[in-house]
Amino acid sequence: MLRVGENGAGKTQIMYGANMSYSQIQKYLGFLLSHGLITKVKVGNPSVTYHITEKGKGLLNSIDNMMEMLEFGDGNGA
């Protein structure tokens, strides 16, 4: 969900991009908003766009680093 919101996205775009149901999106958007990982921007009426915050970008970078560390592409089976 954070990755989809990097350039700003509405609920529908996030829902399809994250392959989640509407009820899941509602739940997780609330979580991300309450933890300061995304911000809600009103663009029109009733159009709302969600953008990732600096804190959210930091979390994404940490996840990317962890995923990179966990890759086993060296051929040694380690």
C-alpha positions as CSV (number, residue, x, y, z in Angstrom):
1,M,0.0,0.0,0.0
2,L,2.8,2.4,0.8
3,R,4.5,1.7,-2.6
4,V,1.2,2.5,-4.4
5,G,1.0,5.8,-2.5
6,E,4.5,7.0,-3.4
7,N,3.1,9.2,-6.2
8,G,-0.3,9.8,-4.6
9,A,-3.2,7.5,-5.1
10,G,-7.0,7.3,-4.4
11,K,-8.6,4.4,-2.5
12,T,-9.6,2.6,-5.7
13,Q,-6.0,2.8,-7.1
14,I,-4.6,1.6,-3.8
15,M,-7.2,-1.2,-3.6
16,Y,-6.3,-2.6,-7.1
17,G,-2.6,-1.9,-6.7
18,A,-2.3,-3.7,-3.4
19,N,-4.8,-6.4,-4.5
20,M,-7.0,-5.9,-1.4
21,S,-10.7,-5.7,-0.8
22,Y,-12.4,-2.4,0.1
23,S,-12.9,-3.4,3.8
24,Q,-9.1,-4.3,4.0
25,I,-8.2,-1.0,2.5
26,Q,-10.4,0.9,5.0
27,K,-8.7,-0.9,7.9
28,Y,-5.1,-0.5,6.7
29,L,-5.5,3.1,5.5
30,G,-6.7,4.0,9.1
31,F,-3.7,2.2,10.5
32,L,-1.2,3.9,8.2
33,L,-2.8,7.3,8.8
34,S,-2.8,6.9,12.6
35,H,0.9,6.0,12.5
36,G,1.9,8.9,10.3
37,L,3.0,6.7,7.4
38,I,0.6,8.3,4.9
39,T,-1.2,11.6,4.7
40,K,-4.7,12.3,3.3
41,V,-5.0,15.2,0.8
42,K,-8.3,16.5,-0.3
43,V,-8.1,17.4,-4.0
44,G,-11.7,18.0,-4.8
45,N,-15.1,17.1,-3.5
46,P,-15.2,14.2,-2.6
47,S,-11.9,13.2,-4.2
48,V,-9.2,12.3,-1.7
49,T,-5.6,11.3,-2.5
50,Y,-3.2,9.5,-0.1
51,H,0.5,10.3,-0.1
52,I,3.3,8.5,1.6
53,T,5.1,10.6,4.3
54,E,8.8,10.8,5.0
55,K,8.3,8.3,7.9
56,G,6.5,6.0,5.4
57,K,9.4,6.3,2.9
58,G,11.8,5.4,5.7
59,L,9.8,2.3,6.5
60,L,9.8,1.3,2.8
61,N,13.6,1.8,2.6
62,S,14.0,-0.4,5.7
63,I,11.8,-3.1,4.1
64,D,13.7,-2.9,0.9
65,N,17.0,-3.3,2.8
66,M,15.7,-6.3,4.7
67,M,14.5,-7.9,1.5
68,E,17.8,-7.4,-0.1
69,M,19.6,-8.9,2.8
70,L,17.3,-12.0,2.7
71,E,17.9,-12.8,-1.0
72,F,19.7,-16.0,-1.6
73,G,21.0,-15.3,-5.1
74,D,24.6,-16.2,-4.6
75,G,24.3,-19.8,-5.8
76,N,25.7,-21.3,-2.6
77,G,22.4,-22.1,-1.1
78,A,23.2,-20.1,1.9
